Amino acid sequence: MIRTQIHLTEEQARKLKRIAAKRGISVSAVIREAVEKAIAVDDGPARRMRALATVGTFRSGKESVSSEHDRYLPDDFAS
């Protein structure tokens, strides 16, 4: 592992300590988990391609949803 120094606000440090104590792990482990989540979310083009690949794969059975979406919206929220 590589040692890194960061600066936190007092509130951030307090919250991190609380989370670590509640979960029974070190503050460093909480920070490493947060970094891993940030890295996983930042997959840029690959994430965009996965999202685009789903376009058109679901069917509502209604032909005019794209042009008359406002007409269908209240029904969707009522369900």
PyMOL Python script that loads the backbone (N, CA, C, O; Angstrom):
from pymol import cmd

cmd.read_pdbstr("""\
ATOM      1  N   MET A   1       0.839  -1.175   0.000  1.00  0.00           N
ATOM      2  CA  MET A   1       0.000   0.000   0.000  1.00  0.00           C
ATOM      3  C   MET A   1       0.886   1.240   0.000  1.00  0.00           C
ATOM      4  O   MET A   1       2.036   1.216   0.437  1.00  0.00           O
ATOM      5  N   ILE A   2       0.319   2.296  -0.494  1.00  0.00           N
ATOM      6  CA  ILE A   2       1.018   3.574  -0.534  1.00  0.00           C
ATOM      7  C   ILE A   2       0.420   4.481   0.531  1.00  0.00           C
ATOM      8  O   ILE A   2      -0.800   4.605   0.639  1.00  0.00           O
ATOM      9  N   ARG A   3       1.270   5.102   1.301  1.00  0.00           N
ATOM     10  CA  ARG A   3       0.815   6.022   2.347  1.00  0.00           C
ATOM     11  C   ARG A   3       0.518   7.374   1.714  1.00  0.00           C
ATOM     12  O   ARG A   3       1.322   7.902   0.946  1.00  0.00           O
ATOM     13  N   THR A   4      -0.648   7.929   2.044  1.00  0.00           N
ATOM     14  CA  THR A   4      -1.081   9.211   1.508  1.00  0.00           C
ATOM     15  C   THR A   4      -1.594  10.066   2.653  1.00  0.00           C
ATOM     16  O   THR A   4      -2.222   9.571   3.589  1.00  0.00           O
ATOM     17  N   GLN A   5      -1.316  11.356   2.560  1.00  0.00           N
ATOM     18  CA  GLN A   5      -1.807  12.281   3.581  1.00  0.00           C
ATOM     19  C   GLN A   5      -2.892  13.148   2.970  1.00  0.00           C
ATOM     20  O   GLN A   5      -2.716  13.694   1.881  1.00  0.00           O
ATOM     21  N   ILE A   6      -4.025  13.278   3.673  1.00  0.00           N
ATOM     22  CA  ILE A   6      -5.119  14.126   3.200  1.00  0.00           C
ATOM     23  C   ILE A   6      -5.545  15.072   4.316  1.00  0.00           C
ATOM     24  O   ILE A   6      -5.255  14.842   5.490  1.00  0.00           O
ATOM     25  N   HIS A   7      -6.227  16.122   3.937  1.00  0.00           N
ATOM     26  CA  HIS A   7      -6.759  17.070   4.909  1.00  0.00           C
ATOM     27  C   HIS A   7      -8.280  16.949   4.900  1.00  0.00           C
ATOM     28  O   HIS A   7      -8.913  16.978   3.845  1.00  0.00           O
ATOM     29  N   LEU A   8      -8.856  16.813   6.093  1.00  0.00           N
ATOM     30  CA  LEU A   8     -10.300  16.711   6.249  1.00  0.00           C
ATOM     31  C   LEU A   8     -10.780  17.839   7.142  1.00  0.00           C
ATOM     32  O   LEU A   8     -10.034  18.362   7.970  1.00  0.00           O
ATOM     33  N   THR A   9     -12.036  18.201   6.958  1.00  0.00           N
ATOM     34  CA  THR A   9     -12.625  19.140   7.909  1.00  0.00           C
ATOM     35  C   THR A   9     -12.862  18.380   9.209  1.00  0.00           C
ATOM     36  O   THR A   9     -12.863  17.149   9.227  1.00  0.00           O
ATOM     37  N   GLU A  10     -13.062  19.112  10.282  1.00  0.00           N
ATOM     38  CA  GLU A  10     -13.342  18.455  11.565  1.00  0.00           C
ATOM     39  C   GLU A  10     -14.608  17.614  11.476  1.00  0.00           C
ATOM     40  O   GLU A  10     -14.670  16.514  12.026  1.00  0.00           O
ATOM     41  N   GLU A  11     -15.601  18.126  10.792  1.00  0.00           N
ATOM     42  CA  GLU A  11     -16.864  17.389  10.650  1.00  0.00           C
ATOM     43  C   GLU A  11     -16.663  16.099   9.853  1.00  0.00           C
ATOM     44  O   GLU A  11     -17.202  15.056  10.221  1.00  0.00           O
ATOM     45  N   GLN A  12     -15.890  16.164   8.763  1.00  0.00           N
ATOM     46  CA  GLN A  12     -15.622  14.964   7.965  1.00  0.00           C
ATOM     47  C   GLN A  12     -14.909  13.913   8.813  1.00  0.00           C
ATOM     48  O   GLN A  12     -15.263  12.735   8.777  1.00  0.00           O
ATOM     49  N   ALA A  13     -13.906  14.342   9.573  1.00  0.00           N
ATOM     50  CA  ALA A  13     -13.150  13.413  10.418  1.00  0.00           C
ATOM     51  C   ALA A  13     -14.054  12.785  11.470  1.00  0.00           C
ATOM     52  O   ALA A  13     -13.962  11.587  11.735  1.00  0.00           O
ATOM     53  N   ARG A  14     -14.926  13.589  12.069  1.00  0.00           N
ATOM     54  CA  ARG A  14     -15.851  13.099  13.089  1.00  0.00           C
ATOM     55  C   ARG A  14     -16.795  12.056  12.499  1.00  0.00           C
ATOM     56  O   ARG A  14     -17.023  11.005  13.099  1.00  0.00           O
ATOM     57  N   LYS A  15     -17.343  12.353  11.314  1.00  0.00           N
ATOM     58  CA  LYS A  15     -18.269  11.418  10.671  1.00  0.00           C
ATOM     59  C   LYS A  15     -17.559  10.131  10.263  1.00  0.00           C
ATOM     60  O   LYS A  15     -18.107   9.040  10.424  1.00  0.00           O
ATOM     61  N   LEU A  16     -16.349  10.255   9.738  1.00  0.00           N
ATOM     62  CA  LEU A  16     -15.587   9.058   9.356  1.00  0.00           C
ATOM     63  C   LEU A  16     -15.324   8.170  10.565  1.00  0.00           C
ATOM     64  O   LEU A  16     -15.477   6.951  10.487  1.00  0.00           O
ATOM     65  N   LYS A  17     -14.932   8.774  11.675  1.00  0.00           N
ATOM     66  CA  LYS A  17     -14.673   7.995  12.891  1.00  0.00           C
ATOM     67  C   LYS A  17     -15.940   7.284  13.366  1.00  0.00           C
ATOM     68  O   LYS A  17     -15.888   6.136  13.807  1.00  0.00           O
ATOM     69  N   ARG A  18     -17.072   7.973  13.271  1.00  0.00           N
ATOM     70  CA  ARG A  18     -18.344   7.382  13.684  1.00  0.00           C
ATOM     71  C   ARG A  18     -18.682   6.182  12.794  1.00  0.00           C
ATOM     72  O   ARG A  18     -19.076   5.127  13.290  1.00  0.00           O
ATOM     73  N   ILE A  19     -18.525   6.351  11.486  1.00  0.00           N
ATOM     74  CA  ILE A  19     -18.813   5.260  10.547  1.00  0.00           C
ATOM     75  C   ILE A  19     -17.895   4.077  10.812  1.00  0.00           C
ATOM     76  O   ILE A  19     -18.342   2.931  10.860  1.00  0.00           O
ATOM     77  N   ALA A  20     -16.608   4.362  10.984  1.00  0.00           N
ATOM     78  CA  ALA A  20     -15.634   3.292  11.221  1.00  0.00           C
ATOM     79  C   ALA A  20     -15.950   2.538  12.506  1.00  0.00           C
ATOM     80  O   ALA A  20     -15.908   1.308  12.533  1.00  0.00           O
ATOM     81  N   ALA A  21     -16.264   3.268  13.565  1.00  0.00           N
ATOM     82  CA  ALA A  21     -16.578   2.623  14.847  1.00  0.00           C
ATOM     83  C   ALA A  21     -17.828   1.768  14.740  1.00  0.00           C
ATOM     84  O   ALA A  21     -17.878   0.654  15.262  1.00  0.00           O
ATOM     85  N   LYS A  22     -18.835   2.295  14.061  1.00  0.00           N
ATOM     86  CA  LYS A  22     -20.098   1.558  13.911  1.00  0.00           C
ATOM     87  C   LYS A  22     -19.883   0.261  13.140  1.00  0.00           C
ATOM     88  O   LYS A  22     -20.501  -0.758  13.447  1.00  0.00           O
ATOM     89  N   ARG A  23     -19.008   0.300  12.138  1.00  0.00           N
ATOM     90  CA  ARG A  23     -18.765  -0.882  11.305  1.00  0.00           C
ATOM     91  C   ARG A  23     -17.622  -1.758  11.817  1.00  0.00           C
ATOM     92  O   ARG A  23     -17.404  -2.859  11.312  1.00  0.00           O
ATOM     93  N   GLY A  24     -16.898  -1.267  12.817  1.00  0.00           N
ATOM     94  CA  GLY A  24     -15.805  -2.048  13.390  1.00  0.00           C
ATOM     95  C   GLY A  24     -14.591  -2.144  12.480  1.00  0.00           C
ATOM     96  O   GLY A  24     -13.882  -3.150  12.490  1.00  0.00           O
ATOM     97  N   ILE A  25     -14.349  -1.098  11.692  1.00  0.00           N
ATOM     98  CA  ILE A  25     -13.186  -1.070  10.809  1.00  0.00           C
ATOM     99  C   ILE A  25     -12.440   0.244  11.024  1.00  0.00           C
ATOM    100  O   ILE A  25     -12.923   1.133  11.726  1.00  0.00           O
ATOM    101  N   SER A  26     -11.275   0.358  10.425  1.00  0.00           N
ATOM    102  CA  SER A  26     -10.484   1.577  10.585  1.00  0.00           C
ATOM    103  C   SER A  26     -11.005   2.697   9.692  1.00  0.00           C
ATOM    104  O   SER A  26     -11.709   2.456   8.711  1.00  0.00           O
ATOM    105  N   VAL A  27     -10.642   3.925  10.053  1.00  0.00           N
ATOM    106  CA  VAL A  27     -10.985   5.079   9.221  1.00  0.00           C
ATOM    107  C   VAL A  27     -10.345   4.908   7.847  1.00  0.00           C
ATOM    108  O   VAL A  27     -10.955   5.240   6.831  1.00  0.00           O
ATOM    109  N   SER A  28      -9.125   4.395   7.814  1.00  0.00           N
ATOM    110  CA  SER A  28      -8.446   4.162   6.531  1.00  0.00           C
ATOM    111  C   SER A  28      -9.243   3.213   5.637  1.00  0.00           C
ATOM    112  O   SER A  28      -9.320   3.416   4.425  1.00  0.00           O
ATOM    113  N   ALA A  29      -9.828   2.189   6.228  1.00  0.00           N
ATOM    114  CA  ALA A  29     -10.626   1.239   5.447  1.00  0.00           C
ATOM    115  C   ALA A  29     -11.866   1.915   4.883  1.00  0.00           C
ATOM    116  O   ALA A  29     -12.253   1.651   3.745  1.00  0.00           O
ATOM    117  N   VAL A  30     -12.488   2.782   5.665  1.00  0.00           N
ATOM    118  CA  VAL A  30     -13.664   3.517   5.177  1.00  0.00           C
ATOM    119  C   VAL A  30     -13.266   4.392   3.985  1.00  0.00           C
ATOM    120  O   VAL A  30     -13.975   4.444   2.980  1.00  0.00           O
ATOM    121  N   ILE A  31     -12.131   5.075   4.108  1.00  0.00           N
ATOM    122  CA  ILE A  31     -11.650   5.942   3.020  1.00  0.00           C
ATOM    123  C   ILE A  31     -11.320   5.112   1.784  1.00  0.00           C
ATOM    124  O   ILE A  31     -11.673   5.502   0.671  1.00  0.00           O
ATOM    125  N   ARG A  32     -10.648   3.971   1.961  1.00  0.00           N
ATOM    126  CA  ARG A  32     -10.329   3.121   0.798  1.00  0.00           C
ATOM    127  C   ARG A  32     -11.598   2.649   0.091  1.00  0.00           C
ATOM    128  O   ARG A  32     -11.643   2.616  -1.139  1.00  0.00           O
ATOM    129  N   GLU A  33     -12.633   2.282   0.860  1.00  0.00           N
ATOM    130  CA  GLU A  33     -13.906   1.874   0.254  1.00  0.00           C
ATOM    131  C   GLU A  33     -14.526   3.020  -0.543  1.00  0.00           C
ATOM    132  O   GLU A  33     -15.058   2.806  -1.632  1.00  0.00           O
ATOM    133  N   ALA A  34     -14.455   4.230   0.000  1.00  0.00           N
ATOM    134  CA  ALA A  34     -15.009   5.392  -0.699  1.00  0.00           C
ATOM    135  C   ALA A  34     -14.248   5.647  -1.999  1.00  0.00           C
ATOM    136  O   ALA A  34     -14.848   5.977  -3.022  1.00  0.00           O
ATOM    137  N   VAL A  35     -12.937   5.492  -1.951  1.00  0.00           N
ATOM    138  CA  VAL A  35     -12.124   5.678  -3.159  1.00  0.00           C
ATOM    139  C   VAL A  35     -12.488   4.623  -4.201  1.00  0.00           C
ATOM    140  O   VAL A  35     -12.612   4.940  -5.384  1.00  0.00           O
ATOM    141  N   GLU A  36     -12.659   3.384  -3.776  1.00  0.00           N
ATOM    142  CA  GLU A  36     -13.039   2.315  -4.710  1.00  0.00           C
ATOM    143  C   GLU A  36     -14.381   2.607  -5.369  1.00  0.00           C
ATOM    144  O   GLU A  36     -14.549   2.383  -6.567  1.00  0.00           O
ATOM    145  N   LYS A  37     -15.341   3.109  -4.587  1.00  0.00           N
ATOM    146  CA  LYS A  37     -16.640   3.455  -5.166  1.00  0.00           C
ATOM    147  C   LYS A  37     -16.509   4.578  -6.179  1.00  0.00           C
ATOM    148  O   LYS A  37     -17.148   4.541  -7.230  1.00  0.00           O
ATOM    149  N   ALA A  38     -15.688   5.578  -5.874  1.00  0.00           N
ATOM    150  CA  ALA A  38     -15.485   6.700  -6.793  1.00  0.00           C
ATOM    151  C   ALA A  38     -14.833   6.226  -8.085  1.00  0.00           C
ATOM    152  O   ALA A  38     -15.188   6.688  -9.169  1.00  0.00           O
ATOM    153  N   ILE A  39     -13.895   5.318  -7.973  1.00  0.00           N
ATOM    154  CA  ILE A  39     -13.214   4.787  -9.160  1.00  0.00           C
ATOM    155  C   ILE A  39     -14.181   3.962 -10.001  1.00  0.00           C
ATOM    156  O   ILE A  39     -14.171   4.057 -11.229  1.00  0.00           O
ATOM    157  N   ALA A  40     -15.008   3.164  -9.358  1.00  0.00           N
ATOM    158  CA  ALA A  40     -15.957   2.307 -10.072  1.00  0.00           C
ATOM    159  C   ALA A  40     -16.976   3.128 -10.849  1.00  0.00           C
ATOM    160  O   ALA A  40     -17.380   2.738 -11.944  1.00  0.00           O
ATOM    161  N   VAL A  41     -17.392   4.254 -10.297  1.00  0.00           N
ATOM    162  CA  VAL A  41     -18.391   5.105 -10.949  1.00  0.00           C
ATOM    163  C   VAL A  41     -17.792   5.809 -12.156  1.00  0.00           C
ATOM    164  O   VAL A  41     -18.504   6.108 -13.114  1.00  0.00           O
ATOM    165  N   ASP A  42     -16.495   6.076 -12.122  1.00  0.00           N
ATOM    166  CA  ASP A  42     -15.847   6.863 -13.157  1.00  0.00           C
ATOM    167  C   ASP A  42     -15.315   5.974 -14.284  1.00  0.00           C
ATOM    168  O   ASP A  42     -14.119   5.997 -14.576  1.00  0.00           O
ATOM    169  N   ASP A  43     -16.194   5.192 -14.919  1.00  0.00           N
ATOM    170  CA  ASP A  43     -15.742   4.349 -16.017  1.00  0.00           C
ATOM    171  C   ASP A  43     -16.094   4.953 -17.372  1.00  0.00           C
ATOM    172  O   ASP A  43     -16.014   4.278 -18.398  1.00  0.00           O
ATOM    173  N   GLY A  44     -16.484   6.234 -17.373  1.00  0.00           N
ATOM    174  CA  GLY A  44     -16.687   7.059 -18.553  1.00  0.00           C
ATOM    175  C   GLY A  44     -17.317   6.407 -19.769  1.00  0.00           C
ATOM    176  O   GLY A  44     -18.492   6.042 -19.745  1.00  0.00           O
ATOM    177  N   PRO A  45     -16.544   6.259 -20.828  1.00  0.00           N
ATOM    178  CA  PRO A  45     -17.084   5.763 -22.093  1.00  0.00           C
ATOM    179  C   PRO A  45     -17.733   4.377 -21.997  1.00  0.00           C
ATOM    180  O   PRO A  45     -18.736   4.120 -22.663  1.00  0.00           O
ATOM    181  N   ALA A  46     -17.178   3.498 -21.189  1.00  0.00           N
ATOM    182  CA  ALA A  46     -17.752   2.153 -21.064  1.00  0.00           C
ATOM    183  C   ALA A  46     -19.154   2.229 -20.467  1.00  0.00           C
ATOM    184  O   ALA A  46     -20.057   1.517 -20.906  1.00  0.00           O
ATOM    185  N   ARG A  47     -19.333   3.081 -19.478  1.00  0.00           N
ATOM    186  CA  ARG A  47     -20.649   3.235 -18.855  1.00  0.00           C
ATOM    187  C   ARG A  47     -21.645   3.806 -19.860  1.00  0.00           C
ATOM    188  O   ARG A  47     -22.791   3.361 -19.926  1.00  0.00           O
ATOM    189  N   ARG A  48     -21.208   4.786 -20.636  1.00  0.00           N
ATOM    190  CA  ARG A  48     -22.075   5.385 -21.650  1.00  0.00           C
ATOM    191  C   ARG A  48     -22.493   4.342 -22.686  1.00  0.00           C
ATOM    192  O   ARG A  48     -23.653   4.304 -23.095  1.00  0.00           O
ATOM    193  N   MET A  49     -21.568   3.509 -23.104  1.00  0.00           N
ATOM    194  CA  MET A  49     -21.871   2.480 -24.096  1.00  0.00           C
ATOM    195  C   MET A  49     -22.871   1.463 -23.540  1.00  0.00           C
ATOM    196  O   MET A  49     -23.757   1.013 -24.266  1.00  0.00           O
ATOM    197  N   ARG A  50     -22.739   1.098 -22.265  1.00  0.00           N
ATOM    198  CA  ARG A  50     -23.705   0.165 -21.657  1.00  0.00           C
ATOM    199  C   ARG A  50     -25.090   0.792 -21.618  1.00  0.00           C
ATOM    200  O   ARG A  50     -26.089   0.124 -21.884  1.00  0.00           O
ATOM    201  N   ALA A  51     -25.145   2.075 -21.287  1.00  0.00           N
ATOM    202  CA  ALA A  51     -26.445   2.758 -21.233  1.00  0.00           C
ATOM    203  C   ALA A  51     -27.065   2.828 -22.619  1.00  0.00           C
ATOM    204  O   ALA A  51     -28.258   2.566 -22.776  1.00  0.00           O
ATOM    205  N   LEU A  52     -26.277   3.177 -23.623  1.00  0.00           N
ATOM    206  CA  LEU A  52     -26.795   3.278 -24.986  1.00  0.00           C
ATOM    207  C   LEU A  52     -27.238   1.921 -25.535  1.00  0.00           C
ATOM    208  O   LEU A  52     -28.153   1.843 -26.354  1.00  0.00           O
ATOM    209  N   ALA A  53     -26.585   0.863 -25.078  1.00  0.00           N
ATOM    210  CA  ALA A  53     -26.940  -0.481 -25.545  1.00  0.00           C
ATOM    211  C   ALA A  53     -28.349  -0.878 -25.110  1.00  0.00           C
ATOM    212  O   ALA A  53     -28.956  -1.754 -25.727  1.00  0.00           O
ATOM    213  N   THR A  54     -28.879  -0.250 -24.059  1.00  0.00           N
ATOM    214  CA  THR A  54     -30.227  -0.595 -23.593  1.00  0.00           C
ATOM    215  C   THR A  54     -31.322   0.152 -24.347  1.00  0.00           C
ATOM    216  O   THR A  54     -32.499  -0.194 -24.236  1.00  0.00           O
ATOM    217  N   VAL A  55     -30.946   1.166 -25.107  1.00  0.00           N
ATOM    218  CA  VAL A  55     -31.938   1.966 -25.829  1.00  0.00           C
ATOM    219  C   VAL A  55     -32.718   1.080 -26.792  1.00  0.00           C
ATOM    220  O   VAL A  55     -32.132   0.361 -27.601  1.00  0.00           O
ATOM    221  N   GLY A  56     -34.027   1.137 -26.699  1.00  0.00           N
ATOM    222  CA  GLY A  56     -34.888   0.386 -27.599  1.00  0.00           C
ATOM    223  C   GLY A  56     -35.116  -1.064 -27.210  1.00  0.00           C
ATOM    224  O   GLY A  56     -35.785  -1.798 -27.936  1.00  0.00           O
ATOM    225  N   THR A  57     -34.573  -1.488 -26.076  1.00  0.00           N
ATOM    226  CA  THR A  57     -34.729  -2.897 -25.696  1.00  0.00           C
ATOM    227  C   THR A  57     -35.986  -3.162 -24.869  1.00  0.00           C
ATOM    228  O   THR A  57     -36.342  -4.318 -24.638  1.00  0.00           O
ATOM    229  N   PHE A  58     -36.646  -2.121 -24.431  1.00  0.00           N
ATOM    230  CA  PHE A  58     -37.864  -2.284 -23.631  1.00  0.00           C
ATOM    231  C   PHE A  58     -39.060  -1.780 -24.426  1.00  0.00           C
ATOM    232  O   PHE A  58     -38.949  -0.808 -25.172  1.00  0.00           O
ATOM    233  N   ARG A  59     -40.179  -2.426 -24.270  1.00  0.00           N
ATOM    234  CA  ARG A  59     -41.386  -2.064 -25.010  1.00  0.00           C
ATOM    235  C   ARG A  59     -42.526  -1.796 -24.037  1.00  0.00           C
ATOM    236  O   ARG A  59     -42.735  -2.547 -23.085  1.00  0.00           O
ATOM    237  N   SER A  60     -43.253  -0.724 -24.289  1.00  0.00           N
ATOM    238  CA  SER A  60     -44.405  -0.396 -23.449  1.00  0.00           C
ATOM    239  C   SER A  60     -45.703  -0.903 -24.059  1.00  0.00           C
ATOM    240  O   SER A  60     -46.717  -1.012 -23.370  1.00  0.00           O
ATOM    241  N   GLY A  61     -45.672  -1.211 -25.342  1.00  0.00           N
ATOM    242  CA  GLY A  61     -46.882  -1.616 -26.028  1.00  0.00           C
ATOM    243  C   GLY A  61     -47.664  -0.427 -26.558  1.00  0.00           C
ATOM    244  O   GLY A  61     -48.708  -0.597 -27.188  1.00  0.00           O
ATOM    245  N   LYS A  62     -47.166   0.769 -26.306  1.00  0.00           N
ATOM    246  CA  LYS A  62     -47.826   1.984 -26.771  1.00  0.00           C
ATOM    247  C   LYS A  62     -46.948   2.604 -27.864  1.00  0.00           C
ATOM    248  O   LYS A  62     -45.736   2.736 -27.695  1.00  0.00           O
ATOM    249  N   GLU A  63     -47.557   2.974 -28.955  1.00  0.00           N
ATOM    250  CA  GLU A  63     -46.801   3.468 -30.111  1.00  0.00           C
ATOM    251  C   GLU A  63     -46.414   4.940 -30.027  1.00  0.00           C
ATOM    252  O   GLU A  63     -45.461   5.361 -30.682  1.00  0.00           O
ATOM    253  N   SER A  64     -47.139   5.735 -29.230  1.00  0.00           N
ATOM    254  CA  SER A  64     -46.942   7.178 -29.264  1.00  0.00           C
ATOM    255  C   SER A  64     -46.272   7.746 -28.009  1.00  0.00           C
ATOM    256  O   SER A  64     -46.411   8.938 -27.733  1.00  0.00           O
ATOM    257  N   VAL A  65     -45.558   6.934 -27.254  1.00  0.00           N
ATOM    258  CA  VAL A  65     -44.985   7.394 -25.995  1.00  0.00           C
ATOM    259  C   VAL A  65     -43.990   8.538 -26.209  1.00  0.00           C
ATOM    260  O   VAL A  65     -43.975   9.488 -25.426  1.00  0.00           O
ATOM    261  N   SER A  66     -43.172   8.465 -27.236  1.00  0.00           N
ATOM    262  CA  SER A  66     -42.171   9.516 -27.428  1.00  0.00           C
ATOM    263  C   SER A  66     -42.794  10.856 -27.781  1.00  0.00           C
ATOM    264  O   SER A  66     -42.272  11.896 -27.381  1.00  0.00           O
ATOM    265  N   SER A  67     -43.887  10.857 -28.513  1.00  0.00           N
ATOM    266  CA  SER A  67     -44.499  12.132 -28.911  1.00  0.00           C
ATOM    267  C   SER A  67     -45.590  12.601 -27.953  1.00  0.00           C
ATOM    268  O   SER A  67     -45.908  13.789 -27.911  1.00  0.00           O
ATOM    269  N   GLU A  68     -46.173  11.667 -27.175  1.00  0.00           N
ATOM    270  CA  GLU A  68     -47.257  12.031 -26.268  1.00  0.00           C
ATOM    271  C   GLU A  68     -46.980  11.584 -24.831  1.00  0.00           C
ATOM    272  O   GLU A  68     -47.882  11.147 -24.117  1.00  0.00           O
ATOM    273  N   HIS A  69     -45.724  11.703 -24.427  1.00  0.00           N
ATOM    274  CA  HIS A  69     -45.324  11.221 -23.101  1.00  0.00           C
ATOM    275  C   HIS A  69     -46.086  11.903 -21.965  1.00  0.00           C
ATOM    276  O   HIS A  69     -46.354  11.274 -20.942  1.00  0.00           O
ATOM    277  N   ASP A  70     -46.437  13.175 -22.129  1.00  0.00           N
ATOM    278  CA  ASP A  70     -47.177  13.875 -21.073  1.00  0.00           C
ATOM    279  C   ASP A  70     -48.545  13.252 -20.823  1.00  0.00           C
ATOM    280  O   ASP A  70     -49.058  13.313 -19.706  1.00  0.00           O
ATOM    281  N   ARG A  71     -49.133  12.661 -21.844  1.00  0.00           N
ATOM    282  CA  ARG A  71     -50.429  12.020 -21.690  1.00  0.00           C
ATOM    283  C   ARG A  71     -50.324  10.752 -20.833  1.00  0.00           C
ATOM    284  O   ARG A  71     -51.257  10.422 -20.101  1.00  0.00           O
ATOM    285  N   TYR A  72     -49.187  10.038 -20.924  1.00  0.00           N
ATOM    286  CA  TYR A  72     -49.002   8.789 -20.191  1.00  0.00           C
ATOM    287  C   TYR A  72     -48.420   8.993 -18.797  1.00  0.00           C
ATOM    288  O   TYR A  72     -48.569   8.120 -17.942  1.00  0.00           O
ATOM    289  N   LEU A  73     -47.771  10.105 -18.549  1.00  0.00           N
ATOM    290  CA  LEU A  73     -47.076  10.337 -17.296  1.00  0.00           C
ATOM    291  C   LEU A  73     -47.961  10.226 -16.064  1.00  0.00           C
ATOM    292  O   LEU A  73     -47.564   9.549 -15.115  1.00  0.00           O
ATOM    293  N   PRO A  74     -49.133  10.844 -16.017  1.00  0.00           N
ATOM    294  CA  PRO A  74     -49.982  10.708 -14.808  1.00  0.00           C
ATOM    295  C   PRO A  74     -50.332   9.251 -14.479  1.00  0.00           C
ATOM    296  O   PRO A  74     -50.381   8.875 -13.308  1.00  0.00           O
ATOM    297  N   ASP A  75     -50.571   8.448 -15.491  1.00  0.00           N
ATOM    298  CA  ASP A  75     -50.886   7.031 -15.261  1.00  0.00           C
ATOM    299  C   ASP A  75     -49.694   6.302 -14.635  1.00  0.00           C
ATOM    300  O   ASP A  75     -49.868   5.452 -13.762  1.00  0.00           O
ATOM    301  N   ASP A  76     -48.493   6.640 -15.084  1.00  0.00           N
ATOM    302  CA  ASP A  76     -47.301   5.984 -14.555  1.00  0.00           C
ATOM    303  C   ASP A  76     -47.081   6.312 -13.075  1.00  0.00           C
ATOM    304  O   ASP A  76     -46.656   5.456 -12.300  1.00  0.00           O
ATOM    305  N   PHE A  77     -47.372   7.550 -12.694  1.00  0.00           N
ATOM    306  CA  PHE A  77     -47.194   7.929 -11.295  1.00  0.00           C
ATOM    307  C   PHE A  77     -48.336   7.427 -10.417  1.00  0.00           C
ATOM    308  O   PHE A  77     -48.164   7.288  -9.206  1.00  0.00           O
ATOM    309  N   ALA A  78     -49.462   7.161 -10.991  1.00  0.00           N
ATOM    310  CA  ALA A  78     -50.613   6.670 -10.228  1.00  0.00           C
ATOM    311  C   ALA A  78     -50.436   5.214  -9.824  1.00  0.00           C
ATOM    312  O   ALA A  78     -51.029   4.770  -8.841  1.00  0.00           O
ATOM    313  N   SER A  79     -49.644   4.482 -10.555  1.00  0.00           N
ATOM    314  CA  SER A  79     -49.460   3.033 -10.296  1.00  0.00           C
ATOM    315  C   SER A  79     -48.717   2.763  -9.022  1.00  0.00           C
ATOM    316  O   SER A  79     -48.488   1.604  -8.674  1.00  0.00           O
TER     317      SER A  79
END
""", "prot")
cmd.dss("prot")
cmd.show_as("cartoon", "prot")
cmd.util.cbc("prot")
cmd.orient("prot")
